[in-house]
Amino acid sequence: MGVKFRASVAIVFIILLLGSLWLYGNLEHPWDTCPIAYRVKNKPLPLTIVNSTDEGVAPLRVCPGVQRFQVAELLAHLQAAPVSANDVLLKPYLASWDELIKFLEALGPMVGLISQEIESKTTIIRDLAQKAEKEAEKKMKDRKRMTQQVDTAIVSAHDRSSNYSEMALSFGYTSVRSMIKWELENGLVDFHQQTNSGCRTLLRLHRALLWLENFLQELGKDATEGERLRRPSDLCKETYRRTLAQHHTWFVRQAAEMAFLAMPERLYFYKLVCVGTQAEATVVLNRVVKAMREVYERTEVALQEHDMLDLP
């Protein structure tokens, strides 16, 4: 009885700890489907998705049946996120997290608890984006009323249209850099205490993305000659320790590593990414990791340029 009682207490402790402390956040923002700021259309994907920029790789298949996580969806969103030379669009970025949340939830209830806090972070950014969009619409209407009073010979319709477009971009959370610019200009970023700013929230997602990128990279590696493939739980724990764990308290680290013990075996991951062998998994995961790294590096540069890598 004593052993069973202690085990039950330990499980409850892990659940409470992960649910409340993961990523140093809270769950006060309930999940909502994608607001006006971004909606993912639920169109069926084709049986194969081929990216012409990928060389020598097999097309991704959409897994049949009722499986919620689709690696083809994840890759499509990740590849749509980079824009211009050094920016990341927030809509596909957040859509990528929608798929990664499904991925974590598919790994079981213990690991799935992690996704709850990540989900709350995506909700914060979407709510901020929706609020900024409404404010932009109001400002644009005010500007329109003002310009209508100006002599049309001075301000042409084309000029007014250009002004409206520029204002919409400046007020919206269109990309990582536009969000940083908007929040800095409006005093929404606090460099000394915790806030629910989009930049601080993005930083927490950014750190978690590095962990998952490292984990999927290790999971995609084949065994060297004479060695066996390593357990996903061990790989997850090791990649967590060298990435996300650096930003967690001792209690959170212990709870997270205990949750990783419940992670399924490698064959289950094959099913998740719709492959049958490690060789096929390597091809698929390498493509995903490459796309994740591109998004991560662009976000890292944008945050670093504004000294935001250590926001409290």
N, C-alpha and C positions, 0 to 999 in steps of 0.2 A: 504493500500500500504506500509506503514511504517513497519508493522509487517512482511509482505511477503519479503520486501527488506532485513530486518535484518536476517530473516531466511535463505535467499539465501546466504547472505554474510557468515553466520555461517557455512553453508554446504561447501561452497568453501574453507573456512579457514580450516576446518577439513580435507578435501581431500588433500589440499596442505601440511598441517602439517604432516599428517600420511605418506604421500608419500615420504617426504623428511627427516623426523627425526626419524622414527621408528628404534629402536635399535641403534641409533646414527650412522647410516651408510649413504650410498648414493647409487644411482642407476646407477652408471657409467659403471657397468659391465652388458651388456645385457645378457639375458637368452639364454643359448645354451643347446641343448640336451646333455645328458651325454657324455662327451668326452671319449677319450681312457682310462682315469684313471678309469672310471666306467660306464658301460652300464647295465641298467636293461632290461633283455630280456622280451618282451611282450608276455609271454606264458600264456594261459588261466589257471586260478587256478581251482583246483577241487572244487566240490560243498561243500566239507567240508574240514577243516584243523584241524587236531587233534594233539596236542602236548602231548606226553606221560608224560612229566614232570608236566603237569597241572593235578591236582587231583579234581575229582568231578565237572567238568565243561562241559558245552555243547560245541559241535564243532561250529566253526564259519562258517557262510554261506556267499558265494559271492553274493552280491546283484545283482539282475537281472536288465536288461534294460541298459540305457545309463549312469547311475551314474558313475562319474569319481572316486570319493573317495571310496575306498574299505577297510573296517576295517580289513579284512582278510589279505590283502597285507601289511597293516601297521604292524600288529602283526608279520607276517612272517619276515619282515625286522628287526624289533626290537629284535626278538629272535635270529636272525643271527648275530647281532652286537657284543655281548660279546665274547671275545676270551681269552684263557689261564685263569689266575687267576684274572687279574686286568686290562685288556686292552679292547679297543673297536675298532672294525674294521670300518674304515671310509666309505667304500663302502655301506654296509647296513645301516650305520648311516645316510648317506646323502639320501639314498633311503627312509628311514623312514620320513625324512623331505619332500621329494617329495609328500608323501601321506598326511602329515600334512598340506602342502600348499593347496592341493586339498580340505582338510577338511575345512580350513579357507575360501577358495574361495566359498565353497558351502553355507556359512552362509550369503551371500549377499554382495553387492558391498562395503558397508561401512567397514564391518569386513574384507572383502577380500583384502582391501588395505594393511592391515598388512602383508599379505603374500608376497607382492612385495619386501619388504625389506628383509624378511627372504630368499626369493628366490635368491636375489643378494648375500647373504652370502654363500649359498651353491655353487653358481657359482664361487666365489673367491677361495674357497678351491679346487674345481675341477680343476680350471685353474692352481693353484699352483701345484697340483698333476701331471697334465699333463706336466708342465714345468720340474718338478723334474724327471719325468720318462724319458723324452728326455735327460736330463743331465746324468742320470744314464746309459742310453744306450751308450752315447758317451764315458763315463768313462770306461765302460766295454769293448768297442771296443779297446780303447787305451790300457787297461790292457792286452787284448788278444794279441795284436800285440807285447807287451813287453814279455809276457810269451812264445810266440812262438819262441823267440830268446834264451830262456833258455834251457839248456840240458834237454831233456825229462826224462833222468834218475834221475834228481834232482826234477823236478816238474812233477808229474804224471797228467794224464787227469782228474782223480778224484779230485785231489787237485785244479786244475784250475776250475773245475765245482763248487766246494764248494765256492771258492773265488768269482766267479761270482754271485752265489746265495746270499751270504752275502752282496755283494755290492748292488745288486738290492733292498734288504730289507732296507739298510741304506739310500738309496737315495729316495725311494718311500714314499709317504704319505699313507702307508699301514694301519696304525692304529693311534689312538690318541697319544700313547707314541712314536711311530716312528716319527710322525710329530713334536712333541715337541723336540725330540733329534736332528732331522735334522735341525730345525730352530734355535735352540740354538747354535749348532756347526757352523752354517753358519752366525751367527749374524743377523738373520732376525727378532728377537723379540726385540722390544723397550719397556722398562719398564717405560719410561718417557713421550712419546708422541704417538699419534695415528698413526698406520700403518695398512696396509692391510695384515699383516701376517696371516698365517693360525691359529696360536694360539689365537690371538686377535679375529679373526672372529669366531672361535669355541666357545670362551667364550660367545659371544653374542647369538649364537644359544643355548648354554648350559643354559643360563638364561631364554630364551624363552621356552625351553623344560620343565623347572620346572613349569612355569606358566601353560602350557597346561596340564601337568601331574596333577597339583592341580585342575584345572578346570574339567578335566574328572573324577577325583576321586570324587569331589563333585557332579557332574552330575550323577554319578552312585549310589549315596546313595539314599535309599528309604526313604519315609517320616516316621517319628515316629508316633506312635498311636495318633490320634486326630489332626494331623497336615497335611497340604497340601504340595505337592511337590513345591519346590521353583522355581522361574523363572530362566531359564538359563542366562539371561542377568544380574541378580543380582549375581549369582554365579560367572560368568565370571569377573564382576567388583571387587568382593571381593577377588578372588584369584589373580587377577592382582595387586591389591593394596598391598598384602602381599608378592609378588614375584617381578615381572618385574618392577613395578612402582618405586621401590627403586632406579633404575638405570636410570630413565627418568627425564627430566626437568618438571617443572610445566605445561608448555604449552602442552607437549606431553601427560602427564597424563590426562589433561582435554579433549584433542581431542580423546584419546583412550576410555575414559569412555563414551563420547558422542556417539562414534561409537558402543559401546556395547549395547546401547539402541535399536539399530536396529536389534539386534540378534533375530532369530526366536524362536518360542515356543518349548516346550519339544517334542511334537509329531513329529516335523520335525527332531529332533535328532534321534528318534526311526527309522525313515526311513533311515537316514544316516548310521546307524550301522546295518540296516536290522533286526530289532526286532519289536515286536508289543506291548510289555508291559514294565513297569519299572523293573519288576523282571528279564526279559530277558536282558534288558539294563545293569542292575547291573552286571550280569554274564560276559557279553562281555567287558564292560568297566573296570571291575576289572582285567581282564586278560591283557588288554592293559596297564593299569596303572602299574601293576606289572612289565611288560617288560620295560616300560619307566623308572621306578625307578631304575632298575638294570643298565640300560645304563647311567642314570644320575649320580648315585653314583660312578660308575667306572670312569667316566669323571671327576667328582668332585675331586676324590682322585689324579688323574694324574695331574690336574691343580694345586691343592693345594701343592703337593710335590715340584713343581717348582715355587711357589709363583706367580701364574698367575691368581688368582681369582680377581685381581683388575687392570688388564691391562687397560691403558687409551684408 
